[in-house]
Amino acid sequence: LVNQLPEANLILLRHLFGVLHHIEQNSSVNQMNAFNLALCIAPNMLWLPSPTGPEEESRSTKKVALLVQFLIENSGEIFGGDIASLF
């Protein structure tokens, strides 16, 4: 799916998840592991197109958080193994 994104979107995601992965790599110092980062970032990345009830929004946020956590933890494999070289 990542390879089907427009190039500009792919570059943006590669940089964003490169930064998040770098922060996660220092979680022993900053306490921001992939789970914590995902909880902070997920609500701002994807949301339902129309307003729904609180239960549906909560389920949706949890799903997005799991996706973001997965992308952070596997960013090297998903976006290219040398993601740190972006910086």
Secondary structure, 3 states (H helix, E strand, C coil): CHHHCCHHHHHHHHHHHHHHHHHHHCHHHHCCCHHHHHHHHHHHHCCCCCCCCHHHHHHHHHHHHHHHHHHHHCHHHHHCCCHHHHC
